């Protein structure tokens, strides 16, 4: 029976190790889940900030186009006025 007792003890040790491994796997799964949730929250925050940056850049580009058009119109207008002013002098 001594051989049977050793076998039972070995099987109990194996069972205990399997339980430990299952527990560790559960812990790792929980950590991964928590990390994924944290990553998703950070990604959402980053996307919001990027949308704000995109909106600001689009607004600036509109203003830039306006300034360019205005400057071009003034430059063209001044070019047309000069010969008329010279003719009046």
KEBA-563733 format. One record per residue: residue number from 0; x, y, z of N, C-alpha, C in turn; residue in one letter. Coordinates in Angstrom, 3 decimals, decimal comma, m for minus. Layout:
<atoms>
+-----+----------+----------+----------+----------+----------+----------+----------+----------+----------+------+
!  nr !      n_x !      n_y !      n_z !     ca_x !     ca_y !     ca_z !      c_x !      c_y !      c_z ! rest !
+-----+----------+----------+----------+----------+----------+----------+----------+----------+----------+------+
! NUM !        X !        Y !        Z !        X !        Y !        Z !        X !        Y !        Z !    A !
...
+-----+----------+----------+----------+----------+----------+----------+----------+----------+----------+------+
</atoms>
This chain:
<atoms>
+-----+----------+----------+----------+----------+----------+----------+----------+----------+----------+------+
!  nr !      n_x !      n_y !      n_z !     ca_x !     ca_y !     ca_z !      c_x !      c_y !      c_z ! rest !
+-----+----------+----------+----------+----------+----------+----------+----------+----------+----------+------+
!   0 !    0,807 !   m1,196 !    0,000 !    0,000 !    0,000 !    0,000 !    0,852 !    1,263 !    0,000 !    X !
!   1 !    2,119 !    1,146 !    0,341 !    2,978 !    2,326 !    0,384 !    3,074 !    2,950 !   m1,000 !    X !
!   2 !    3,109 !    2,106 !   m2,048 !    3,165 !    2,625 !   m3,421 !    1,889 !    3,363 !   m3,774 !    X !
!   3 !    0,756 !    2,863 !   m3,279 !   m0,529 !    3,512 !   m3,536 !   m0,615 !    4,861 !   m2,835 !    X !
!   4 !   m0,048 !    4,940 !   m1,617 !   m0,063 !    6,217 !   m0,888 !    0,775 !    7,267 !   m1,605 !    X !
!   5 !    1,905 !    6,853 !   m2,147 !    2,758 !    7,780 !   m2,888 !    2,028 !    8,275 !   m4,140 !    X !
!   6 !    1,344 !    7,361 !   m4,817 !    0,599 !    7,730 !   m6,020 !   m0,492 !    8,741 !   m5,682 !    X !
!   7 !   m1,192 !    8,485 !   m4,584 !   m2,252 !    9,404 !   m4,152 !   m1,658 !   10,775 !   m3,824 !    X !
!   8 !   m0,540 !   10,803 !   m3,147 !    0,100 !   12,080 !   m2,793 !    0,545 !   12,823 !   m4,051 !    X !
!   9 !    1,119 !   12,095 !   m5,001 !    1,553 !   12,717 !   m6,267 !    0,347 !   13,292 !   m6,995 !    X !
!  10 !   m0,744 !   12,524 !   m7,055 !   m1,959 !   13,010 !   m7,721 !   m2,531 !   14,244 !   m7,006 !    X !
!  11 !   m2,468 !   14,249 !   m5,669 !   m2,940 !   15,415 !   m4,916 !   m2,082 !   16,642 !   m5,223 !    X !
!  12 !   m0,758 !   16,433 !   m5,304 !    0,146 !   17,538 !   m5,639 !   m0,162 !   18,081 !   m7,038 !    X !
!  13 !   m0,372 !   17,158 !   m7,978 !   m0,712 !   17,568 !   m9,348 !   m2,012 !   18,367 !   m9,335 !    X !
!  14 !   m3,010 !   17,883 !   m8,591 !   m4,294 !   18,577 !   m8,499 !   m4,107 !   19,981 !   m7,924 !    X !
!  15 !   m3,318 !   20,087 !   m6,877 !   m3,084 !   21,387 !   m6,251 !   m2,369 !   22,351 !   m7,203 !    X !
!  16 !   m1,405 !   21,823 !   m7,939 !   m0,685 !   22,648 !   m8,918 !   m1,637 !   23,138 !  m10,017 !    X !
!  17 !   m2,509 !   22,261 !  m10,473 !   m3,482 !   22,644 !  m11,504 !   m4,391 !   23,753 !  m10,973 !    X !
!  18 !   m4,823 !   23,637 !   m9,719 !   m5,650 !   24,679 !   m9,101 !   m4,891 !   26,003 !   m9,040 !    X !
!  19 !   m3,613 !   25,933 !   m8,674 !   m2,798 !   27,147 !   m8,610 !   m2,677 !   27,790 !   m9,997 !    X !
!  20 !   m2,435 !   26,953 !  m10,995 !   m2,307 !   27,467 !  m12,362 !   m3,619 !   28,114 !  m12,805 !    X !
!  21 !   m4,749 !   27,464 !  m12,525 !   m6,050 !   28,039 !  m12,877 !   m6,257 !   29,379 !  m12,186 !    X !
!  22 !   m5,880 !   29,470 !  m10,949 !   m6,015 !   30,715 !  m10,204 !   m5,144 !   31,813 !  m10,823 !    X !
!  23 !   m3,919 !   31,452 !  m11,173 !   m3,015 !   32,415 !  m11,803 !   m3,550 !   32,857 !  m13,162 !    X !
!  24 !   m4,115 !   31,925 !  m13,915 !   m4,692 !   32,268 !  m15,225 !   m5,859 !   33,235 !  m15,037 !    X !
!  25 !   m6,708 !   32,989 !  m14,041 !   m7,816 !   33,905 !  m13,747 !   m7,291 !   35,292 !  m13,399 !    X !
!  26 !   m6,229 !   35,338 !  m12,585 !   m5,634 !   36,628 !  m12,215 !   m5,098 !   37,354 !  m13,447 !    X !
!  27 !   m4,433 !   36,629 !  m14,322 !   m3,881 !   37,230 !  m15,539 !   m5,010 !   37,732 !  m16,434 !    X !
!  28 !   m6,065 !   36,940 !  m16,563 !   m7,210 !   37,375 !  m17,369 !   m7,809 !   38,664 !  m16,813 !    X !
!  29 !   m7,925 !   38,730 !  m15,496 !   m8,462 !   39,935 !  m14,863 !   m7,564 !   41,133 !  m15,135 !    X !
!  30 !   m6,261 !   40,936 !  m15,020 !   m5,318 !   42,023 !  m15,295 !   m5,402 !   42,471 !  m16,742 !    X !
!  31 !   m5,470 !   41,522 !  m17,657 !   m5,569 !   41,853 !  m19,080 !   m6,868 !   42,622 !  m19,352 !    X !
!  32 !   m7,951 !   42,166 !  m18,750 !   m9,228 !   42,858 !  m18,923 !   m9,146 !   44,293 !  m18,410 !    X !
!  33 !   m8,558 !   44,464 !  m17,227 !   m8,410 !   45,803 !  m16,655 !   m7,530 !   46,684 !  m17,533 !    X !
!  34 !   m6,437 !   46,114 !  m18,027 !   m5,547 !   46,872 !  m18,908 !   m6,253 !   47,261 !  m20,201 !    X !
!  35 !   m7,052 !   46,351 !  m20,737 !   m7,789 !   46,637 !  m21,971 !   m8,787 !   47,769 !  m21,738 !    X !
!  36 !   m9,490 !   47,720 !  m20,602 !  m10,450 !   48,783 !  m20,285 !   m9,734 !   50,123 !  m20,143 !    X !
!  37 !   m8,595 !   50,119 !  m19,448 !   m7,815 !   51,348 !  m19,276 !   m7,334 !   51,868 !  m20,625 !    X !
!  38 !   m6,868 !   50,968 !  m21,463 !   m6,400 !   51,357 !  m22,792 !   m7,537 !   51,950 !  m23,614 !    X !
!  39 !   m8,711 !   51,348 !  m23,546 !   m9,859 !   51,874 !  m24,286 !  m10,247 !   53,262 !  m23,793 !    X !
!  40 !  m10,212 !   53,478 !  m22,479 !  m10,519 !   54,802 !  m21,937 !   m9,506 !   55,838 !  m22,414 !    X !
!  41 !   m8,249 !   55,462 !  m22,392 !   m7,205 !   56,380 !  m22,867 !   m7,347 !   56,654 !  m24,356 !    X !
!  42 !   m7,685 !   55,630 !  m25,107 !   m7,867 !   55,802 !  m26,543 !   m9,038 !   56,741 !  m26,833 !    X !
!  43 !  m10,124 !   56,593 !  m26,084 !  m11,265 !   57,494 !  m26,244 !  m10,864 !   58,933 !  m25,941 !    X !
!  44 !  m10,119 !   59,136 !  m24,869 !   m9,665 !   60,483 !  m24,518 !   m8,742 !   61,046 !  m25,600 !    X !
!  45 !   m7,857 !   60,212 !  m26,117 !   m6,951 !   60,643 !  m27,180 !   m7,725 !   61,012 !  m28,438 !    X !
!  46 !   m8,719 !   60,217 !  m28,784 !   m9,541 !   60,518 !  m29,959 !  m10,272 !   61,840 !  m29,795 !    X !
!  47 !  m10,767 !   62,129 !  m28,590 !  m11,431 !   63,414 !  m28,344 !  m10,459 !   64,568 !  m28,542 !    X !
!  48 !   m9,251 !   64,408 !  m27,992 !   m8,257 !   65,468 !  m28,157 !   m7,877 !   65,643 !  m29,625 !    X !
!  49 !   m7,729 !   64,545 !  m30,346 !   m7,393 !   64,645 !  m31,763 !   m8,510 !   65,314 !  m32,561 !    X !
!  50 !   m9,752 !   65,052 !  m32,184 !  m10,867 !   65,733 !  m32,850 !  m10,814 !   67,234 !  m32,600 !    X !
!  51 !  m10,461 !   67,628 !  m31,374 !  m10,318 !   69,055 !  m31,087 !   m9,187 !   69,676 !  m31,903 !    X !
!  52 !   m8,079 !   68,970 !  m32,005 !   m6,945 !   69,458 !  m32,794 !   m7,349 !   69,577 !  m34,260 !    X !
!  53 !   m8,036 !   68,573 !  m34,763 !   m8,480 !   68,595 !  m36,156 !   m9,398 !   69,787 !  m36,407 !    X !
!  54 !  m10,336 !   70,020 !  m35,494 !  m11,254 !   71,149 !  m35,631 !  m10,495 !   72,473 !  m35,618 !    X !
!  55 !   m9,528 !   72,597 !  m34,731 !   m8,737 !   73,825 !  m34,657 !   m7,943 !   74,047 !  m35,934 !    X !
!  56 !   m7,341 !   72,986 !  m36,452 !   m6,546 !   73,116 !  m37,680 !   m7,442 !   73,487 !  m38,853 !    X !
!  57 !   m8,619 !   72,882 !  m38,943 !   m9,543 !   73,237 !  m40,022 !   m9,972 !   74,696 !  m39,911 !    X !
!  58 !  m10,227 !   75,165 !  m38,693 !  m10,576 !   76,572 !  m38,492 !   m9,450 !   77,498 !  m38,905 !    X !
!  59 !   m8,224 !   77,139 !  m38,526 !   m7,069 !   77,949 !  m38,915 !   m6,865 !   77,962 !  m40,421 !    X !
!  60 !   m7,108 !   76,833 !  m41,065 !   m6,932 !   76,808 !  m42,523 !   m7,976 !   77,682 !  m43,212 !    X !
!  61 !   m9,203 !   77,721 !  m42,666 !  m10,216 !   78,627 !  m43,219 !   m9,784 !   80,074 !  m43,062 !    X !
!  62 !   m9,295 !   80,422 !  m41,882 !   m8,823 !   81,786 !  m41,652 !   m7,660 !   82,124 !  m42,577 !    X !
!  63 !   m6,780 !   81,155 !  m42,771 !   m5,632 !   81,371 !  m43,650 !   m6,096 !   81,647 !  m45,072 !    X !
!  64 !   m7,058 !   80,855 !  m45,557 !   m7,595 !   81,088 !  m46,910 !   m8,213 !   82,478 !  m47,016 !    X !
!  65 !   m8,942 !   82,882 !  m45,980 !   m9,558 !   84,206 !  m45,986 !   m8,496 !   85,297 !  m46,078 !    X !
!  66 !   m7,443 !   85,180 !  m45,267 !   m6,367 !   86,179 !  m45,274 !   m5,689 !   86,222 !  m46,636 !    X !
!  67 !   m5,459 !   85,063 !  m47,229 !   m4,808 !   85,028 !  m48,545 !   m5,691 !   85,706 !  m49,592 !    X !
!  68 !   m6,989 !   85,375 !  m49,593 !   m7,904 !   86,001 !  m50,558 !   m7,968 !   87,515 !  m50,361 !    X !
!  69 !   m8,052 !   87,923 !  m49,098 !   m8,135 !   89,348 !  m48,794 !   m6,868 !   90,067 !  m49,234 !    X !
!  70 !   m5,724 !   89,482 !  m48,922 !   m4,436 !   90,082 !  m49,308 !   m4,318 !   90,155 !  m50,822 !    X !
!  71 !   m4,732 !   89,111 !  m51,490 !   m4,670 !   89,085 !  m52,954 !   m5,593 !   90,152 !  m53,546 !    X !
!  72 !   m6,787 !   90,279 !  m52,984 !   m7,732 !   91,289 !  m53,481 !   m7,182 !   92,694 !  m53,275 !    X !
!  73 !   m6,573 !   92,953 !  m52,117 !   m5,990 !   94,274 !  m51,857 !   m4,839 !   94,541 !  m52,822 !    X !
!  74 !   m4,003 !   93,542 !  m53,051 !   m2,863 !   93,710 !  m53,954 !   m3,339 !   93,992 !  m55,374 !    X !
!  75 !   m4,370 !   93,298 !  m55,815 !   m4,899 !   93,527 !  m57,162 !   m5,561 !   94,898 !  m57,249 !    X !
!  76 !   m6,280 !   95,286 !  m56,210 !   m6,946 !   96,589 !  m56,207 !   m5,925 !   97,714 !  m56,250 !    X !
!  77 !   m4,854 !   97,594 !  m55,467 !   m3,818 !   98,620 !  m55,470 !   m3,161 !   98,727 !  m56,837 !    X !
!  78 !   m3,023 !   97,609 !  m57,510 !   m2,430 !   97,619 !  m58,849 !   m3,308 !   98,349 !  m59,851 !    X !
!  79 !   m4,605 !   98,278 !  m59,682 !   m5,526 !   98,977 !  m60,583 !   m5,625 !  100,451 !  m60,245 !    X !
!  80 !   m5,433 !  100,823 !  m59,009 !   m5,558 !  102,218 !  m58,580 !   m4,363 !  103,065 !  m58,977 !    X !
!  81 !   m3,210 !  102,490 !  m58,995 !   m1,997 !  103,271 !  m59,257 !   m2,035 !  103,984 !  m60,595 !    X !
!  82 !   m2,383 !  103,319 !  m61,698 !   m2,432 !  104,073 !  m62,977 !   m3,479 !  105,185 !  m62,963 !    X !
!  83 !   m4,579 !  104,972 !  m62,267 !   m5,621 !  106,008 !  m62,217 !   m5,161 !  107,211 !  m61,411 !    X !
!  84 !   m4,447 !  106,963 !  m60,285 !   m3,929 !  108,038 !  m59,468 !   m2,878 !  108,814 !  m60,257 !    X !
!  85 !   m2,033 !  108,108 !  m60,964 !   m0,995 !  108,751 !  m61,772 !   m1,633 !  109,619 !  m62,850 !    X !
!  86 !   m2,692 !  109,127 !  m63,448 !   m3,377 !  109,904 !  m64,496 !   m4,005 !  111,151 !  m63,908 !    X !
!  87 !   m4,473 !  111,099 !  m62,696 !   m5,078 !  112,271 !  m62,066 !   m4,031 !  113,316 !  m61,690 !    X !
!  88 !   m2,830 !  112,876 !  m61,393 !   m1,766 !  113,824 !  m60,998 !   m1,402 !  114,637 !  m62,185 !    X !
+-----+----------+----------+----------+----------+----------+----------+----------+----------+----------+------+
</atoms>
